[in-house]
């Protein structure tokens, strides 16, 4: 009996040790991220709602998403280099602190009746830059704090934070807008960001690992032509490994010259995708998902109008994206599923299929239920996305790998703009159906060409 009690106690201690919350600093970092995601998605909702009320143009509504997400494509690689070169904790603090006054200015501008598109779109661009910094620095900082064996659970919790932002940001945004106006809602966001900044003060400093230095090889095997070409260009040592292994094994040999420049590190980051078929396969799925699938976000306003929804009901419909993602992310976090690649890809297929059904919604209730089911699939995708990218590269390249991921997510503003153009010509229902159907076909073809992501699994605990 005593042996059974001891075994249960050891099992419980083992589960607690694997929990990301057992790592010092994870809780305040996660809570600050929760505040950030609530704020970010509320900003996106309020911007689309305000433009829809002022202009009634599907093109301009979709353009709010295009502008806010454009920095992911244009600045992702630079954000990755910043993450690897600068203190990640300090970078996230500065990003949050700088955004607070800009959100307050937009809120005050709307309350005074002076929130024109000339002010709103530049603000969305600035908020999008903050998104790049957050993705490349804070998510890499998560791995620094929890370590590789707890990263699966940590990213599942991170996805739940993101999903709760989708839910709360849009639901509360709709309710507050209906009762107090867009300006008051923006001022509330600035207060939430202040809480995020305070929480970041409790995140400890994590020592950065020095780049690994390869030992002098004895009778090395001649590298493949691609690796030989990369070595000659960058001065770094690349090892040709299987698709599931890490990519970059070290920096220049010990005793080499001064640290590499920002430009050379930027080139090295951009070459990551070319030197690993596994990473390329992962990023390709991300491109497909963001171009064809997630472009529907601003269209919630348009579909809501199609089913005669009130502002609060539009917020409710949009919040289902968050609630669905919370459901699947929670399941992922408690089941310790190891088939990350299968979950990642399967979630995209489920979501695109259900978006077609959602676009045909005859009423508000149907739109709520179908978008919830679709979002359960996107939660599986989101819960495994960063984990796959962070674990397929070596430690000193994690920031740049996240930069490449943000560039892949940068397909989102392009898809968002295209959906807006199709909606302008054919209507929002036809636009969502067309994009989701094409995405289904495109993703199938990509996996036939680069199936490596399907073989990616989590670490054995």
Secondary structure, 3 states (H helix, E strand, C coil): CHHHHHHHHHHHHHHHHHCHHHCCCHHHHHHHHHHHHHHHHHHHHHHHHHHHHHHCCHHHHHHHHHHHHHHHHHHHHHHHHHHHHCCHHHHHHHHHHHHHHHHHHHHHHHHCCCCCHHHHHHHHHHHHHHHHHHHHHHHHHHHHHHCHHHHHHHHHHHHHHHHHHHHHHHHHHHHHHHHHCHHHHHHHHHHHHHHHHHHHCCCCCCCCCCCCCCCCCCCCCCCCHHHHHHHHHHCCEECCCCCCCCCEEECCCCCCCCCCCHHHHHHHHHHHHHHCHHHHHHHHHHHHHHHHHHHHCCHHHHHHHHCCCCHHHHHHHHHHHHHHHHHHHHHHHHHCCCCHHHHHHHHHHHHHHHHHHHHCCCCHHHHHHHHHHHHHHHHHHHHHHHHHHHHCCCHHHHHHHHHHHHHHHCHHHHHHHHHHHHHHHHCHHHHHHHHHHHHHHHHHHHHHHCCHHHHCCCCCC
